[in-house]
């Protein structure tokens, strides 16, 4: 048993690669990860693994060796794996933002016509779905959607079959996501404007990973559709 523990400890800090579905392209791709030895008290799941996109998991020594990269291999250009302490600090800051966000007015972003059309294309099978905006009360977006035959109600969601559409600014995205944490709806479409911080992008990723997501892109602008 001690020999196994010692062999596992020697893998601390080594890199692995593992294939997951890319959240944007929905296609399988290889992600880099780093092994952190947790101690023999966690046997057989010796390792805490942190991946380049911030995801984490625990692994046994056998699982780690299956994906292990040769000793001395360096991360490729552009890949960056956050240290566990930095990742925990980021998560703590995000939770603090969520805790303090309630009650702050949520400003609406200026959604370009091309982005509106992209959302309308996504909703082509949702003509019978009640659409609501419980946060930003975006009159201009409501008017733009009405031109495409969709009525956006500037009220709270009242049914799990509602579709929620929000278009916050970069400055109010965190507040908006906080307000929608407990909203139950058929789906949520959140406009992601340019200028988001890395923490906001990570927060959106955490939210999408919990319930599954579709990312609609239009130039520099995107819609994150969850549900």
N, C-alpha and C positions, 0 to 999 in steps of 0.2 A: 504493500500500500504506500509506504514511504517513497518507494522508487517511482510509482505513478505520480505522486504529488510533486516530486522533484522534476520529473520529466515535463509535467504541465507547467511548472513555474518557469522553466527555461523558455517557454513560448511567449512569455509576457512581452508586450511591445511589438510583436510580429504582426505583419499585415496579412489580410485574407481578401479574397474577392468572392462575391456571391451574387447569383443572378436573381433579381427581383423584377416585377413589372414596374416600368417607369410611370410615375403618376401623371405625367404630361402626355407622352406618346402612347401610353397603354401597351407598349411593346417591351419584351424582356430585355434587360440590359444588365451588365455587370457593375456592381457597386463595390468600392473599396471599403474595408473595415479594419479596425485595429483591436488586437486582443489585450485585455487587461486581466491579469491573474487575480482572482478574488480570495485565494487562500484555500487550504485543504478542508476547512470547515464547510466549504460549499461543494465539496465533491458529491456527484460527478460533474456538476455544472461549474467547472473551474473558472470559466471566463465570462467577463462582461464585454460585449462587443459594441463598439460605436462605429456607425457607418458615416460616409461622407455627407449624406443628406440629413444627418441628425438622428436617424432611427437607431434603436438599441435592442439588443437581445442577449440572452445567456446561451452559452454553448458548452458542451462536453469536450473533452480532449479529442475524442474521435471525430466529432463534428468539425472542430477547428482544423484538424489535420487534413480533412477532406477538401478544405478551401484554402489551405495555407499557401502563401507565396514563399519563394526561396528566401533564405536569410540574406540580408543586405539589400533587398529590393526597396527602392524608394517610390513614393507616391508619384504618379504621373503629373505633368504640368496641369494646373487648374483644379486638381483634386485637393480637398482640405478636410481633414477629420478633426472635429472639435474635441478638445480634452473633456473628460467627464465633468470636471469641476466647472468649466466654462459653460458646458451644456446645461448643467443644473442651475447655474446662476442665471442663464438666459430664461429658462423655464420659470424660475422664481420671479424674475422681472415681469414676464408676461402675465403670470398669475396676479402680480401686484397691480398691473395695469387693468386687468379685468375687474379686480376687486374695487378699484377706485373709479372705474369708468361710468358707473350707474349715475344717471341724472344729468350727465353732460349733454348739451344739445348736439345733435348729429347733423352736420352740414351735408348737403347733397352735392355730388360731383356733376360736372358738365359732361354728359355722355354723348359722344359724337354719333352722327347718324349711322355711320358704318357699324358701330358697336350695337346700336339699337337693332339694326337689320340682322345682325348675327344672332342676337337673342331671339328675335322673332322667328328666325329659321329654326332655332332649337325648339320653340314652342308651337310648331306647326300642328302637332297632334294634341295640343292642350287648349283648344278653343273653348272647351266646356269647363276648364279649370278656373276657379275664382282666383284672381291675382291680387295680392295685397302688398303694401309697403308700410310696415309698422314702425319704421324708424326715421327715414329721411324726408317723408312727405314731399316727394319730388314731383312738383307740378309739371315741370317741363318734360320729364320722362313719361309721366302719365299721358300728356298730350301727344308725345311722339308715338307711344304704343297705341293710342286710340286711332291714329291714322292708319295703323296696320290691322285694325279690327279687334284690338285687345283693350279691355278696360282695367285699369289699375286702381284699386281702391286704396286710399290713403288711411287705412285702418289696421288694427291688429288682426292677426290670423285667428279665425274662430273655428276652424275645422282642420283635421289632419289631411284633408284632401286639397287644401289651399296650396297655391304656389306663391312663395314669398320672393319678392324682387326688391333689392336695395342697391343704392348706388352712392356709397359714402365717399368722401374725399380721402386722400391719403392721411390727412391729419385726424380724421374721425373713424377710420376703419376699425381700429381696436375697440373703440366704444361701441360701434355698431355690432361687431361680432359678439361682444359681451352681452348686449341687449338681446341677441338672438340665441343665446346658449340653450334656453329651455323651450324655444318655440317648436311646436310640433306641426309639421306641414308635409305635403307630398314631396316637395323639393324647395330648395333655397338657391336663388341666383344672386350672387354678390359681385358687383362690379369692382374690379381691381385696377385702379388707375395707376398711372406712372408715378414714380416718386416714393414707392413704399420702402420702408426701412427693412433691413435683413430680419429684424425681429417680427415685423408684421408679416413678411413672407413666410417665416417659420410658423407663426401662429395660424395663418391660413392653411399651411400644410398639415399642421396637427389636426385642425378641424376636418379637413377633407379626408385624412387617413382614418378617422373614426367611423365615417359613414359611407365612404366611397365618393368619388367625385368625377366630374368631367370638366376639362378646362377648354373654354372657347376663346380663341385668340383673334384679335383684329388689330394688326399693326402693333403699336406699343400698349394697347389696351386689352384686357381680358375679363372674362366672366368666369367665376368659379361656381359651378353648379353642383350642389350637394343633394344627394337623395335619389 
